[in-house]
Amino acid sequence: MIRAFIALDLPPATHQSLALLQKEWEQLKAPVAWVKPDKVHLTLKFLGNISPEQVAGIQSGLGDIASRTTPFRLQPTACGAFPSIKQMRVIWVGLSGDLEALHSLQQDVEKGLTALDFPPEERSFRGHLTLGRVKGRRHLYQLQEALLKHQSFQAEAFDVREIVLYRSELRPEGARYTPLFRAGFAGPLQ
């Protein structure tokens, strides 16, 4: 079985901006498992465990979706936590830019995979970049203050030009993500 997900990659400049933010927050010593900056991505659909036989169908579906999608632009903007800053479990950076194109792409992925017998996501899609997962309740006050202070955070805007099927391998040193398939979008940036 292959643990897999579908995502959008981020450019190196975005990873660098997020790394600086994480480095500042890590010094607060809050009980957070931080995602390695170069591993941060925008998840469109988590698939869970799939069989090797399912990969070809997923690739075909993603290729079809990509052929109907034009590139668009996003910008990492603001910070927050799920379910809330008071009860944080996931630390994230939000997105601005062509959110309509992002939501349309995510819905296309959801519909395409439902046709391949993957259950639809029960929660509504909220595009974000996960920076860390809270592992305890102690010393969170300073992190809560830091998140509120960074509501005006912005990183460089970037162009989204492809969709990626990833294999995810959980390891003691952190997850390792390996691209299994990349599908480039059609046409010029809108």
Contacts in CASP RR format, 6 or more apart in sequence:
PFRMAT RR
TARGET T0000
AUTHOR 0000-0000-0000
METHOD contacts of the structure
MODEL  1
MIRAFIALDLPPATHQSLALLQKEWEQLKAPVAWVKPDKVHLTLKFLGNI
SPEQVAGIQSGLGDIASRTTPFRLQPTACGAFPSIKQMRVIWVGLSGDLE
ALHSLQQDVEKGLTALDFPPEERSFRGHLTLGRVKGRRHLYQLQEALLKH
QSFQAEAFDVREIVLYRSELRPEGARYTPLFRAGFAGPLQ
1 49 0 8 1.000
1 50 0 8 1.000
1 51 0 8 1.000
2 49 0 8 1.000
2 50 0 8 1.000
2 51 0 8 1.000
2 52 0 8 1.000
2 55 0 8 1.000
2 167 0 8 1.000
2 180 0 8 1.000
3 47 0 8 1.000
3 48 0 8 1.000
3 49 0 8 1.000
3 50 0 8 1.000
3 167 0 8 1.000
3 168 0 8 1.000
3 169 0 8 1.000
3 170 0 8 1.000
4 47 0 8 1.000
4 48 0 8 1.000
4 49 0 8 1.000
4 50 0 8 1.000
4 58 0 8 1.000
4 165 0 8 1.000
4 166 0 8 1.000
4 167 0 8 1.000
4 168 0 8 1.000
4 180 0 8 1.000
5 43 0 8 1.000
5 44 0 8 1.000
5 45 0 8 1.000
5 46 0 8 1.000
5 47 0 8 1.000
5 48 0 8 1.000
5 165 0 8 1.000
5 166 0 8 1.000
5 168 0 8 1.000
6 43 0 8 1.000
6 44 0 8 1.000
6 45 0 8 1.000
6 47 0 8 1.000
6 58 0 8 1.000
6 62 0 8 1.000
6 109 0 8 1.000
6 113 0 8 1.000
6 163 0 8 1.000
6 164 0 8 1.000
6 165 0 8 1.000
6 166 0 8 1.000
7 41 0 8 1.000
7 42 0 8 1.000
7 43 0 8 1.000
7 44 0 8 1.000
7 163 0 8 1.000
7 164 0 8 1.000
7 166 0 8 1.000
8 41 0 8 1.000
8 42 0 8 1.000
8 44 0 8 1.000
8 160 0 8 1.000
8 162 0 8 1.000
8 163 0 8 1.000
8 164 0 8 1.000
9 41 0 8 1.000
9 162 0 8 1.000
9 164 0 8 1.000
10 18 0 8 1.000
10 40 0 8 1.000
10 41 0 8 1.000
10 42 0 8 1.000
10 129 0 8 1.000
10 158 0 8 1.000
11 156 0 8 1.000
11 158 0 8 1.000
13 155 0 8 1.000
13 156 0 8 1.000
13 158 0 8 1.000
14 40 0 8 1.000
14 76 0 8 1.000
14 155 0 8 1.000
14 156 0 8 1.000
14 158 0 8 1.000
15 37 0 8 1.000
15 38 0 8 1.000
15 40 0 8 1.000
16 37 0 8 1.000
17 76 0 8 1.000
17 155 0 8 1.000
17 156 0 8 1.000
18 37 0 8 1.000
18 40 0 8 1.000
18 76 0 8 1.000
18 93 0 8 1.000
18 129 0 8 1.000
18 131 0 8 1.000
18 155 0 8 1.000
19 37 0 8 1.000
21 79 0 8 1.000
21 93 0 8 1.000
21 131 0 8 1.000
21 150 0 8 1.000
21 153 0 8 1.000
22 34 0 8 1.000
22 35 0 8 1.000
22 37 0 8 1.000
22 131 0 8 1.000
22 132 0 8 1.000
24 146 0 8 1.000
25 32 0 8 1.000
25 34 0 8 1.000
25 91 0 8 1.000
25 131 0 8 1.000
25 143 0 8 1.000
25 146 0 8 1.000
26 32 0 8 1.000
26 34 0 8 1.000
28 139 0 8 1.000
28 142 0 8 1.000
28 143 0 8 1.000
28 146 0 8 1.000
29 139 0 8 1.000
30 134 0 8 1.000
30 139 0 8 1.000
30 140 0 8 1.000
30 142 0 8 1.000
30 143 0 8 1.000
31 134 0 8 1.000
31 135 0 8 1.000
31 136 0 8 1.000
31 137 0 8 1.000
31 138 0 8 1.000
31 139 0 8 1.000
31 140 0 8 1.000
32 91 0 8 1.000
32 132 0 8 1.000
32 133 0 8 1.000
32 134 0 8 1.000
32 135 0 8 1.000
32 143 0 8 1.000
33 132 0 8 1.000
33 133 0 8 1.000
33 135 0 8 1.000
34 131 0 8 1.000
34 132 0 8 1.000
35 130 0 8 1.000
35 131 0 8 1.000
35 132 0 8 1.000
35 133 0 8 1.000
36 174 0 8 1.000
39 175 0 8 1.000
39 177 0 8 1.000
40 129 0 8 1.000
40 130 0 8 1.000
40 131 0 8 1.000
41 129 0 8 1.000
41 164 0 8 1.000
41 166 0 8 1.000
41 177 0 8 1.000
42 74 0 8 1.000
42 95 0 8 1.000
42 127 0 8 1.000
42 128 0 8 1.000
42 129 0 8 1.000
43 130 0 8 1.000
44 105 0 8 1.000
44 106 0 8 1.000
44 109 0 8 1.000
44 125 0 8 1.000
44 163 0 8 1.000
45 106 0 8 1.000
45 109 0 8 1.000
45 110 0 8 1.000
45 113 0 8 1.000
45 118 0 8 1.000
45 121 0 8 1.000
47 58 0 8 1.000
47 113 0 8 1.000
47 118 0 8 1.000
50 58 0 8 1.000
54 116 0 8 1.000
55 165 0 8 1.000
55 180 0 8 1.000
55 181 0 8 1.000
57 116 0 8 1.000
58 113 0 8 1.000
58 116 0 8 1.000
58 165 0 8 1.000
58 181 0 8 1.000
59 165 0 8 1.000
59 180 0 8 1.000
59 181 0 8 1.000
59 183 0 8 1.000
61 112 0 8 1.000
61 116 0 8 1.000
62 109 0 8 1.000
62 163 0 8 1.000
62 165 0 8 1.000
62 181 0 8 1.000
62 183 0 8 1.000
63 163 0 8 1.000
63 183 0 8 1.000
63 184 0 8 1.000
65 105 0 8 1.000
65 108 0 8 1.000
65 109 0 8 1.000
65 112 0 8 1.000
65 163 0 8 1.000
65 183 0 8 1.000
66 162 0 8 1.000
66 163 0 8 1.000
66 183 0 8 1.000
66 184 0 8 1.000
66 185 0 8 1.000
66 186 0 8 1.000
67 183 0 8 1.000
67 186 0 8 1.000
68 108 0 8 1.000
68 186 0 8 1.000
69 101 0 8 1.000
69 105 0 8 1.000
69 108 0 8 1.000
69 163 0 8 1.000
69 185 0 8 1.000
69 186 0 8 1.000
70 101 0 8 1.000
70 185 0 8 1.000
70 186 0 8 1.000
70 187 0 8 1.000
70 188 0 8 1.000
70 189 0 8 1.000
70 190 0 8 1.000
71 159 0 8 1.000
71 160 0 8 1.000
71 161 0 8 1.000
71 185 0 8 1.000
71 187 0 8 1.000
71 188 0 8 1.000
71 189 0 8 1.000
71 190 0 8 1.000
72 97 0 8 1.000
72 98 0 8 1.000
72 101 0 8 1.000
72 102 0 8 1.000
72 159 0 8 1.000
72 160 0 8 1.000
72 189 0 8 1.000
72 190 0 8 1.000
73 97 0 8 1.000
73 98 0 8 1.000
73 157 0 8 1.000
73 158 0 8 1.000
73 159 0 8 1.000
73 160 0 8 1.000
73 189 0 8 1.000
74 95 0 8 1.000
74 96 0 8 1.000
74 97 0 8 1.000
74 98 0 8 1.000
74 99 0 8 1.000
74 102 0 8 1.000
74 157 0 8 1.000
74 158 0 8 1.000
74 160 0 8 1.000
75 95 0 8 1.000
75 96 0 8 1.000
75 97 0 8 1.000
75 154 0 8 1.000
75 155 0 8 1.000
75 156 0 8 1.000
75 157 0 8 1.000
75 158 0 8 1.000
76 93 0 8 1.000
76 94 0 8 1.000
76 95 0 8 1.000
76 129 0 8 1.000
76 153 0 8 1.000
76 154 0 8 1.000
76 155 0 8 1.000
76 156 0 8 1.000
77 93 0 8 1.000
77 94 0 8 1.000
77 95 0 8 1.000
77 96 0 8 1.000
77 153 0 8 1.000
77 154 0 8 1.000
77 155 0 8 1.000
78 93 0 8 1.000
78 94 0 8 1.000
78 96 0 8 1.000
78 150 0 8 1.000
78 151 0 8 1.000
78 152 0 8 1.000
78 153 0 8 1.000
79 91 0 8 1.000
79 92 0 8 1.000
79 93 0 8 1.000
79 94 0 8 1.000
79 147 0 8 1.000
79 150 0 8 1.000
79 151 0 8 1.000
79 153 0 8 1.000
80 88 0 8 1.000
80 91 0 8 1.000
80 92 0 8 1.000
80 93 0 8 1.000
80 94 0 8 1.000
80 147 0 8 1.000
81 87 0 8 1.000
81 88 0 8 1.000
81 89 0 8 1.000
81 90 0 8 1.000
81 91 0 8 1.000
81 92 0 8 1.000
81 134 0 8 1.000
81 147 0 8 1.000
82 88 0 8 1.000
82 89 0 8 1.000
82 90 0 8 1.000
82 92 0 8 1.000
83 89 0 8 1.000
85 144 0 8 1.000
85 147 0 8 1.000
85 148 0 8 1.000
86 144 0 8 1.000
88 134 0 8 1.000
88 140 0 8 1.000
88 143 0 8 1.000
88 144 0 8 1.000
88 147 0 8 1.000
89 133 0 8 1.000
89 134 0 8 1.000
90 130 0 8 1.000
90 132 0 8 1.000
90 133 0 8 1.000
90 134 0 8 1.000
91 130 0 8 1.000
91 131 0 8 1.000
91 132 0 8 1.000
91 133 0 8 1.000
91 134 0 8 1.000
91 143 0 8 1.000
91 147 0 8 1.000
92 128 0 8 1.000
92 129 0 8 1.000
92 130 0 8 1.000
92 131 0 8 1.000
92 132 0 8 1.000
93 128 0 8 1.000
93 129 0 8 1.000
93 131 0 8 1.000
93 153 0 8 1.000
93 155 0 8 1.000
94 127 0 8 1.000
94 128 0 8 1.000
94 129 0 8 1.000
95 102 0 8 1.000
95 127 0 8 1.000
95 128 0 8 1.000
95 129 0 8 1.000
97 157 0 8 1.000
98 190 0 8 1.000
101 160 0 8 1.000
101 190 0 8 1.000
102 127 0 8 1.000
102 160 0 8 1.000
103 125 0 8 1.000
105 160 0 8 1.000
105 163 0 8 1.000
106 125 0 8 1.000
106 127 0 8 1.000
107 125 0 8 1.000
109 163 0 8 1.000
110 120 0 8 1.000
110 121 0 8 1.000
110 125 0 8 1.000
114 120 0 8 1.000
134 140 0 8 1.000
159 189 0 8 1.000
160 185 0 8 1.000
161 184 0 8 1.000
161 185 0 8 1.000
161 189 0 8 1.000
162 182 0 8 1.000
162 183 0 8 1.000
162 184 0 8 1.000
162 185 0 8 1.000
163 182 0 8 1.000
163 183 0 8 1.000
163 184 0 8 1.000
163 185 0 8 1.000
164 179 0 8 1.000
164 181 0 8 1.000
164 182 0 8 1.000
164 183 0 8 1.000
165 179 0 8 1.000
165 180 0 8 1.000
165 181 0 8 1.000
165 182 0 8 1.000
166 177 0 8 1.000
166 178 0 8 1.000
166 179 0 8 1.000
166 180 0 8 1.000
167 177 0 8 1.000
167 178 0 8 1.000
167 179 0 8 1.000
167 180 0 8 1.000
168 175 0 8 1.000
168 176 0 8 1.000
168 177 0 8 1.000
169 175 0 8 1.000
169 176 0 8 1.000
169 177 0 8 1.000
169 178 0 8 1.000
END
